[in-house]
Amino acid sequence: MLRAFCVVALVAFACLVPRAVRVGFAGDYIDSFGRITAQDEALYGHSAIAMAREGDWLTPHFMGRLALYKPPLLIWASALSARILGIGRLALRLPTILLVSFAIGMLFLWGAEIGGVPAGVATALLLLGNHFVNMLGTVCMTDGLLMAFSAAALYALFADPWLESRLAFWGFAAATAGAILSKGIAGLFPILALGLYLAAAPKKERPTLWRAVSAAVLGIALAAPWFVYQFAAHPRWFWTEHVLVEVLGYGTGSPPQTSHENRVLFYLLRFTATDPALLSASVVAIPAFWRALRARLAGPTLLACWALLGSALPLIWQYRNASYLLSVIPPVCLIAACYGPFSDRRQSRWMLAVLAAVLFGKAALPDAPWGLDYRDASRNPTASAISRYCESASSDGLIVVDLADGLYGTVLPIRLHYATTGPLPVEDRYSMPFRDLGIILSGDEFTNPASHGPLRSRLHDWGVDSAEAIGTLICTTSNAGLDRLVHSTPNYDYLIPERYRQEIHDPDHIYLPAAPGYGFLIARRPSSRAAVPRPWTCRM
């Protein structure tokens, strides 16, 4: 079966790479039902580029500040790939594609061992045809890594339910460490699944408590050094951002949401809308899976634990994000493939043909919520305009108003700031004290460099020795304030929503259309910063 595993993993890689090459950075919908784009890819991409170019491999940065909201395994891998292959879309996304392709190969083996080769093939096709696997498996984000490492850990448990062999024991521990270093507290998923399996599986089909605890502790111990280092090197920032904001704030509080739907309805609608074929196949498989589960066999019990945990954790975690559905997709695909008609040898050929046709149909209709988008484009309306701007920019920098670029500009080789016209933010449990640190400034503060001195001292106290992060976000509080900011920065260019065009009257800038609904304010005055060759591509 090793040869079959390699073939399936290579086919998965060949299916995922074209999408990674063609779709723009942060340029597709994570939530195709709610039309939410993958802005976080720009965060991780920027950190990986900074690490590849500037070093400091232990501590990720974003726009000059520390970025400790997630552990750095993805950033390490993407930075190393970019260091070897050069900075570009594929290089930054390649580690995710490789790991997800490997996971699809393992899940093929899992399905083949339960229901035969047709069931294994069906598992791989269902995974490749799923929006979340196809999308999150081809972007520089942590979700694909979490899925891959969780699948690897649970496959080790499936292959050896007692964790007696060295390969299974260390495989589970190493994969768990990878999951933790990819997604933080969410990376404890394999350990939670192991605990649930211990409680549900028959005694003769589960590891001893000592063996299970040893594997879990070893996984945590392998991941622990980075957390210990950050707590020692940057205790204030790490505790505030990683623990108080990321874990306790977004995990247990009431953080701001992108949708006001009921939590259960939020995930149910997105699962149904993005993959009705998988939903139908899994419903058909329920009777056979239930019979296997009642027989108290190890395989179905482990799948049930995985599916139950993957369904429950997104509902427990307070922040809602459609990408969390990725945790439940692999077990549902296995249940659908191994206990539905795909495992029946009399029907398997034509069922697989139907499944392949569904896969091609999804690719042919990329604008549908369940479609697969392989087009050479971006959902971000300003991406092409910013790329063109990047290739010829010679100003002191670009100030993007109201996040008009969806953070896409952060992965380009340009000097960048952001501005809003809303009130200055109030510090709460869901944000860092960026105002106090000078990362957020008022318009008047930004244009008065003499006031930045004390801010450098505050940043130093938090473990940041660079002034690059000062004024990352400029809050002008009103349209009139934005007009004053433009007047006070004659050497800066701006990207603005078109609705501000009539509010700004500055002879030092000329308005140029950028994209429907957006435009550039280009500085007329020659800048002290001459146009130079770009250190990496502007076409991300």
N, C-alpha and C positions, 0 to 999 in steps of 0.2 A: 504493500500500500504506500510505501515511501515514494515510489515513482508517481502514483496517482496524486498524492499530496503535492508534490512539486509541480505537476501539470496544472492542478487547480489553482495553486498559489500564483503561478506565472500567468494563467489566464486572467485571474482577478487583477493582477498588477497591470496587465495589458489593457484591461477595461477601465481602470481607474486613472492611469497616467494621462490619456488624452484630455480628460476633463481638467486635471490639475494644470496642464499646460495651457489650455484655452481659456478657462474662466478666470476673470480678473481677480486680483487679491481683494479679499473682503467684498467680493462682488456677486455673491449669490445669497439666496434666502436660506437661513437655517430653518425658519418657520415659514414655509411656503403658504400656509393657511392664513397666518397673521401678517405676512409680508415683512418679516423682521430679518434684516441682513446680518451677515457674519462680521460685525464690527470688531469683535474680539480677535479675529485673525490678524488685524492690523496691529493690535497691542503685542501679540506674541511675535509677529514678524519683525516689528521694530526692535524688540528686545533681542531677538536672535541676530539681526543685522548689527546692532550695537556691540553685542558680545563677540561676533566674528571679527569685527573691525578694531575694537578697542581693548579686547581682553576682559579681565575680571570675570573669569569663568564660573566663579562661585556665586556671584550676585547679579541677577538680572536688573536692568535699568529700563526706564521708559521716559523718553524726552528729558533726560538728565537726572531724574529722580530714581530712587530705589523702586523696584517692582516686585514685592514679596507677597502678592495676593495668591499666587500659586507656586508650587515647587517647580524646579527648573528643568526637568528631564526633557520636555519638548523643546525648550529653548536651547539646551545643550546640543541635542541631536540636530536641530535645524541650523544652529550656528556652525557646527562641525561640517555639515553638508555644504553650507554656503562657503565656508573657508576652503573646502576642497574643490567644489564645482563652480564657485562664483555665485554672487548674489543674484537670484532670480526666482520666479514663481516655483519652478519645479524643484530647485535645490532646497528651498525652505519647506516645501510640502513633502519631499521625498521620504523622510523618516516615517511620517504618518502613513503614506501609501504602502511602504514596505511592511510595517507592522500589521496594518489592517489586512493586507493580502495574505500574510502569514496566518492571521487569525481565521480568515475565510477557509484557507487550506485545512486548518485544524478542525474547524466546524464541519467541513466536508467529511473528514475522517470520523468524527463523532456520529454524524448522520449515517454514514455507510456502515458503521459497526452496529447500529441499532436496527436500521431498516434496509440495509443493502446499498449497493452502489447507486441505484436510481434515487434513493432517498438522500444520499450524500450529495449527488448532483443537484437535486431539487433544493437542498439547503443552501448551496452556493449560489444558485440562481435567485432564490428568494432574497438572499442577502444583497447581492449585486443590484437587484431591482428595487431595493428599498431606498427611499429618498434620504433617510438619515445616514445610512451606511454609505451610500454613494456620495453624499455631500460632505459629511464629517470625516469620511475616510480619505478625502482628497484635499483637505485644507490644513493649514498650520494652526491647529487647535488641539486642546488636550482631550477632547471627548473620544476621538478615534483611538488614542493611546490607551485610555481607560478601558474601552471595550476590548481591545486586543489583549491587554494584560489580564483582564478579568477572565476572558475566554481561555487563555493559556493556563491560568491557575486552576480553573474549574475542570479543564480537560485533564490536567494532571490528577485531579481527584476522581474523575470518571474512569480514567485508565487504571488507576490503582486506588480503590475506595478506602484502603487501609493505610495509604501513604507509607507502605513498608519499604518500597524500593528507594534507593538513593535518588534516582532520577525524578520520581514523583514528588518526594519530600522537598528536595532542593528546587525542583521546578515550581512547585506551589509557592515556596517562600520567595524565590527570585521574582516570579511574576507579581506577587503581592507587593514586593518592594517597588517594582516598576510602576504599579498602579498608584501607590502612595506618592511616589515622586512625580507622577504625572498630574494628579488631581487632588492631592492633599487628603483631607478627611474622607472624601468620596472614594479614595483609593482603598479604604478599608472594606470595600464591597466583597472581595473574595473571602475575607475573614468572617464577615457576617454571614455569608452564604455557607461557609463551613460550619459555623455554629448552628445555623438552622438545619443543616443536613444531619449534624450529630443528634439533634433532638428528634428528627423525623424518620431517619433511616433505621432499618432493622439492625440489631446489634451485630450480627455476623457480617454486615455489609458496610461497616463504618470504621474509621480509625479509632484507636484508644484515645481517651481524653488527653493523656500525656503526649501522644504523638501529634494530635491536632493542636494542642496548645504550643508545643515546641515549634511546629511549622509556622504558626501565626506569629509567635514571638520572634522567630528568626527573620520573617519577612519585615516586621517592624524595625528590628535591629539593623537590617541591611539598609533601610531607608533613613534611619535616624540621624546619621552624621551631618547631613545638610541642615536639618532643623536645629541641631545642637550648635552648629557653627553660626548660623544666623542669629540664634538667641544670644550667643556670646559676642558676635561682631556688631550686630545692629539690634540690640535688645528692644529699644524703644519703638523703632519702626516695625520690626517683625511682630511684636506683641500687638501693636495697634492695628496694623493693616491685615496681617494674616489671621490673628486670633480674634480680636475684638470686632473687626469689620467683616472679614470674609466668612469666618466660621460662625461666630455668635450673632453678628448682625444679620447677615443674609440667611443664615441657617435657622435661627430660632426667633428672630424678630418679625417685624411687619414691614419689610423693605418695599420701596416703590416698585410697581409692577408695570409691565408693558401691556397687560390685559387685565380687565376687571371681571373676567369670567370666573365661575366656580372652579375650584382647583381640579376636581374630578372631570368636569366638563371640558376644561382647558385641554387636558391630555387626551381625553377620549376623542374629541373632535379632531385633533391633529393626527392621532393614530389612524382614525378612519379616513380622513381626507387624503393623507399622504400615501397610504398603501391599502386600498380596499381589497386588492387581490390577496395579500397576506392575511388580512382580517378574515376573508371568506374561507381561505384554506385552513386557518387555525380553528375556526368554528366547526368545520366539517370534521376535524381531527379530534375534537373533544371527547366523543364517546369512547373511541379506542384508547385514547390517552388515559381516560378515567379508569378503564378496565385494567390497564397496565399499572396504574398507580395503586389501585386496590390490591394488586398482587404483591405489594410491598417489595418491589424490585429496586435495586440501587439506582439504575439509570433514570427511570421516570421520576423517582423521588428527588434526585439531584436537579433534574430539569424543573420540577415543580418549585423547588426551593429558589432556584435562579429566577424563574418567572415571577414568583410571588414577591421576592425581595426587589427585583427590578421594577415592579409595579408600585410597591409600597413606598420606597424611598423618595421618589419625586413628589409624592403626596405629603410626606413628612417634612421635607425640606421646604422652607417657607417661600423662597424665591422661585417663581415659575419660569421655566425655560424649556422650550420644545426639544432642545438637544438632549435633555435628560431621558427622553424616550429611548435613546440608543441603548440604554442598559437592559431594556426588556426585549429588544428586537431579536438578538441571537437565540434565546430559548424559545421564543414564539416561532421562529423559523424552523428550529429543530422539531418542535412539536408538530407543526403543520406538515413537515416533510416526512417524518418518521412514523406518524400515526394516522396520516391521511392517505388518500389514494396514490400518492407518489411512491409509496413502499410496496404497492401491489404490482407484482411483475406483469400481470396481464394488462394493466392499464398504464404502466409507467411510461411507455414510449410516447403515447399520444398526450399524456398529461404533461410530460416534459416539453413536448412540442408546443403545447398551449402556453406553458410558462415562459418559454423562450419568445413566443409571439407577444406575450404581455410585456416582456422586457423591451422588445423593439418598439412596441406601441408607446411605452413610457418615454423612450428617447425621442420618438417622433413628435411628442406633444409636450415640449419643455415648459410651456406656460401654465399647464394644468398643475394644481396642487400636488398631484401624484407624479408629475412628469420628471424626467431626468434631463438636466440641462448640460449639454456638451458644446454649446455655442461659444464662439470666440468673442465674448462680450462681457459686460458687467451690468448688474442691476443698479449700480451706482450711477446716477445720471451725470455726475461731474467728473467721473474717473478719467475719461479720455481727455477732457479739457485740462485737467491738472497735469496729466502726463505730458501734453504738448507744452504747457507752461513750464514745466520742469526742464525741458530740453533747451529752453532759451532764456531762463530767468537770470537776471543779473542785479536784482534789487537787494536790499538788506534782509529781506525775508518776505514770506507770505503770511498774512493774517486771514484766517478762515472764519467767517462769521456764522454763528448758529450751527456749527458742525456740518456745514454744507457738503463736506467731502466724505462724511461717514468714517473719518479717521484714515482714509486711504492715503492722504498726503504724508502720514507718518512713516510709511515704508519707502518714500522717495527721497533722493538726495537733495533735499531743499531745506532751508531754515524755516521753521514753522512755528506759528502761534495760533491760538484760537481766541475768539471773542464772542461775547453774548450781549444781548441788550436787556437781560433780565436783572433782578436784584442780586446783590452779593449773596452767595450761599451761606446758610447757617450751619455750623458744625453739628452733626448728629452722629448716632451710632452706626450709620451706614456710609460714612465718609471719613477720610483722613482730614487732619487740620491743615489743609492746603492753604487756606487764607492766612493763617498765622505764619506759615512757612514762606509765604511770598510766591508760592506756585500759582496762586490765584491773586491777581492784583486788580485794583480799579484802573480806569483809563488814565486818571491823573498820576497815579503811582507808576504806571508803566512808562509814561513819558518823562518821568523825573528820576534819572539814574542815581542821583545823589541819595535817594531814599533806599537804595538796594543794599547798602552796606550792612546794616543790622540784620537783614534777611540772610545774608551769607553766614553770619554767626549762628543764627537759629538753625539753618540747614546743617551746619557742621555739628551742632549739638545732637542732631538726629542721625548723624552718620553719613551726610552727603557733603562732599568737599568741593563740588562743582556748582557754579552759579548758573549753569545752563537751564535749570528748571525754573528759574525765576521768571514770572510772567508767562508761564505756559498758557494760562487762561486769563483773559482780560475781560472784566465785567464792566460794561459801560452804563448799565442800569436803564438807559432810555435811547431812543433814536437820536435825540439831540446829543447825547453823550457819545454815540458812535460817530456822529459828524465831527465832534471835537477831536476824537481820537484820530480820525483820518487826516484832519487839518494838522495835527501835531506830529504826524509820522510821514513826512513827504517822501521818504526813501523806501517805504514799505508798499508792497502790492497787497490787494485785498481780493478775496473771493466772497461775494455777497449774494444772498437771495435777491431776486429782482425787485421785491417789494420795498427794499431800502433805497433804491436808485433815486427816487424823488426826494429823499430825506437828506442826501449828502450833496453838498455844493462846495466842491474843492477844486480850485484851478490847477493844483499840482498833480491831479490824477485824471486819467482819461478812462471812460467806461468802454469796455469791450464785451460783447456777448460771449458767454462761455458754454452754456448748455441751456436748454429750455427751462426758464425760471431762474437762471443764475447768470452772473456776469463778473468780470474782473474789473477792478479799479487799478490801473497800471500807473506806476509813478512816472511822471514826466521828467523829473530831475535826475540827472545821472547819479548813479550810486557809487560809493567807494568800493563796492564789491563787484569786480569785473566778472563777466561770464567765463567760466572755467569748464574744462571737460568733466563730465559727471563720473564719480567713482563707481557707480553701478547704474543699471538701466533705469530709465524713467517709465518703462512700460511694464509695470507690475500688475 
